[in-house]
Every structure is written in structure tokens, then in C-alpha cells.
Amino acid sequence: MLLQAFSLLNQLQQTVLLFLTHAKKACRTLLGPEVPNYYILRNGDVVPTYFSNIEDQLSTAHLYDVETQRISNALIPIEGRYKPLNILALCIVLPNEKRVDLSDWIGNIRTNPNIPLAPKTLIDLWSATTNTYIRYQTVEVTDNLGEVHTVTYNS
């Protein structure tokens, strides 16, 4: 009796979640396009998935799913455990010495397979997903060993 009640509750929950998913898609259709996922190309470029001229690069590209914050192979996602990045913290140092801390966002990203991503690629991915542009030159990166590295880019 108790298991039947839990089964019915689970079915009800799944039905409500399916309804909400369809309602969100309908609202997005009325209000504008759905949030795109992004490809991370082999050279570190970040491009939206609706780009159609990159089919030849997809075999070596990775896909970032904005909703789940997971990075996997672009063509065939690998089954298994998604692991955190090998970067613990990333902080952008602006020219006026203010800092933009991306550590919480990076802490939520999971990858399978675990791939090394350059700080520039992560910043570009963050910029694309949050619609935020920051002009930067210096980035402080803390790796899994707790070591802080400073990376400087030409603007």
C-alpha cells in the first residue's frame, strides 16, 4: 500500500515536471530564443551550438550544456561520472585593481572526460553564458594543489 502511494506520487511528480518543461519551452518560444549551449573548440574558441559552419571541427570539440553546467564530447557524450575542473578558483583582475571572482561558477562545472581548459577559454565561456563582457589582462588561477598562478593576456 505504501509503495503504491509512493509510486503514484512519483508519477504525479514526473507529470508535473514534464508539464513545466513544456510550459518553459512555450514561454521561450513566445518571449524569444532558448538559451543556447556552447561548443568549446580544440583551439579554445567558444561558439554557440547554432553555428552551422563548424561541422568539420566537432570531432575534437566539447559541448557545454548551460542548464546542467556539464562539459562532454560534442558528438558522443561519454557515460560515467562527471568530475570537477582542475581549477579551483579563477579571479579576473581589472585595470582599476577591482576583481571579478568566477570561483563559484567554476566550482559548479563538471566534465567527462576531464579536459584541461585554459583560463581564457573559461572566461570566454562565462562571458557567453552570462552575456557579460569584461576587458581583462591579468587572471589569477588557483589549481587543485592550491597554487596560485598569474596569467597575463595581451588585450
C-alpha positions as CSV (number, residue, x, y, z in Angstrom):
1,M,0.0,0.0,0.0
2,L,2.8,2.4,1.0
3,L,4.8,1.5,-2.2
4,Q,1.8,2.1,-4.4
5,A,1.3,5.6,-2.8
6,F,5.0,6.4,-3.4
7,S,4.7,5.2,-7.0
8,L,1.6,7.3,-7.6
9,L,3.4,10.3,-6.0
10,N,6.4,9.7,-8.3
11,Q,4.2,9.5,-11.4
12,L,2.5,12.8,-10.4
13,Q,5.8,14.5,-9.9
14,Q,7.1,13.3,-13.3
15,T,3.9,14.6,-15.0
16,V,4.2,18.0,-13.3
17,L,7.9,18.3,-14.3
18,L,7.1,17.3,-17.9
19,F,4.3,19.9,-17.9
20,L,6.7,22.6,-16.6
21,T,9.3,21.7,-19.2
22,H,6.7,22.2,-22.0
23,A,5.5,25.4,-20.4
24,K,9.0,26.8,-20.3
25,K,9.6,25.9,-23.9
26,A,6.3,27.5,-24.9
27,C,7.2,30.7,-23.0
28,R,10.6,30.8,-24.6
29,T,9.0,30.5,-28.0
30,L,6.8,33.4,-27.2
31,L,9.5,35.5,-25.5
32,G,12.5,34.7,-27.5
33,P,15.0,32.0,-28.3
34,E,16.0,29.3,-25.9
35,V,19.4,29.7,-24.2
36,P,22.0,28.1,-26.5
37,N,24.6,25.6,-25.4
38,Y,28.2,26.2,-26.5
39,Y,30.9,24.3,-28.3
40,I,34.5,24.6,-26.9
41,L,36.7,24.0,-30.0
42,R,40.1,22.5,-29.9
43,N,41.8,25.8,-30.2
44,G,39.9,27.2,-27.1
45,D,37.3,29.2,-29.0
46,V,33.8,29.2,-27.6
47,V,30.9,29.3,-30.2
48,P,27.1,28.8,-29.8
49,T,25.7,25.5,-31.0
50,Y,23.6,27.2,-33.6
51,F,26.7,28.0,-35.7
52,S,26.5,25.8,-38.8
53,N,29.9,26.2,-40.3
54,I,31.9,24.1,-37.8
55,E,30.9,20.6,-38.6
56,D,34.5,19.6,-39.5
57,Q,35.7,20.7,-36.0
58,L,33.1,18.8,-34.0
59,S,35.0,15.6,-33.7
60,T,37.5,17.3,-31.4
61,A,35.2,19.8,-29.8
62,H,33.4,19.6,-26.5
63,L,29.9,20.7,-25.6
64,Y,29.0,22.9,-22.6
65,D,25.4,22.4,-21.5
66,V,24.3,25.6,-19.9
67,E,21.4,24.1,-18.0
68,T,23.4,21.3,-16.3
69,Q,26.8,23.0,-16.4
70,R,28.4,19.9,-17.8
71,I,31.2,19.6,-20.4
72,S,31.3,16.5,-22.6
73,N,32.3,15.4,-26.0
74,A,30.4,17.3,-28.7
75,L,29.3,14.3,-30.8
76,I,29.1,11.4,-28.4
77,P,28.7,12.2,-24.7
78,I,30.6,9.7,-22.6
79,E,28.7,7.8,-19.9
80,G,30.2,7.9,-16.4
81,R,30.9,10.2,-13.6
82,Y,31.4,13.9,-14.3
83,K,34.2,15.4,-12.3
84,P,35.1,19.0,-11.3
85,L,37.6,21.0,-13.2
86,N,41.3,21.0,-12.3
87,I,41.0,24.7,-11.5
88,L,39.6,25.6,-8.1
89,A,39.3,29.4,-8.4
90,L,39.6,32.0,-11.1
91,C,39.7,35.7,-10.5
92,I,39.9,38.4,-13.1
93,V,42.0,41.4,-12.1
94,L,40.6,44.5,-13.8
95,P,42.9,47.5,-14.7
96,N,41.5,49.5,-11.7
97,E,42.5,46.7,-9.3
98,K,38.9,45.5,-8.8
99,R,38.4,41.8,-9.1
100,V,35.7,39.6,-10.6
101,D,35.6,36.2,-8.9
102,L,34.4,33.3,-11.0
103,S,35.1,30.6,-8.4
104,D,31.5,29.8,-7.6
105,W,30.7,29.4,-11.3
106,I,33.8,27.3,-11.9
107,G,33.0,25.1,-8.9
108,N,29.7,24.1,-10.4
109,I,31.2,22.9,-13.8
110,R,31.6,19.2,-14.3
111,T,33.5,17.5,-17.1
112,N,33.6,14.0,-18.6
113,P,36.3,13.4,-19.9
114,N,38.3,15.7,-17.6
115,I,39.9,18.1,-20.0
116,P,42.4,20.9,-19.3
117,L,40.8,24.3,-20.1
118,A,42.8,27.5,-20.4
119,P,41.7,30.4,-18.2
120,K,40.9,32.4,-21.3
121,T,38.5,29.7,-22.5
122,L,36.8,29.6,-19.2
123,I,36.4,33.4,-19.1
124,D,35.1,33.4,-22.7
125,L,32.6,30.7,-21.8
126,W,31.5,32.6,-18.7
127,S,31.1,35.8,-20.8
128,A,29.0,34.0,-23.4
129,T,26.7,32.3,-20.9
130,T,26.1,35.4,-18.7
131,N,26.1,37.9,-21.6
132,T,28.8,39.9,-19.9
133,Y,31.9,41.4,-21.5
134,I,34.9,42.2,-19.4
135,R,38.1,43.6,-20.8
136,Y,40.9,42.0,-18.9
137,Q,44.7,41.4,-19.0
138,T,45.5,39.6,-15.7
139,V,43.9,36.5,-14.3
140,E,44.7,34.7,-11.1
141,V,44.2,31.0,-11.2
142,T,44.2,28.6,-8.2
143,D,44.8,25.0,-9.2
144,N,43.9,21.7,-7.4
145,L,47.1,21.8,-5.5
146,G,46.3,25.2,-4.1
147,E,49.0,27.0,-6.0
148,V,48.1,30.5,-7.4
149,H,49.3,31.3,-10.9
150,T,49.0,34.7,-12.5
151,V,48.4,34.7,-16.3
152,T,48.7,37.8,-18.4
153,Y,47.0,38.2,-21.8
154,N,47.5,40.9,-24.4
155,S,44.5,43.0,-25.0
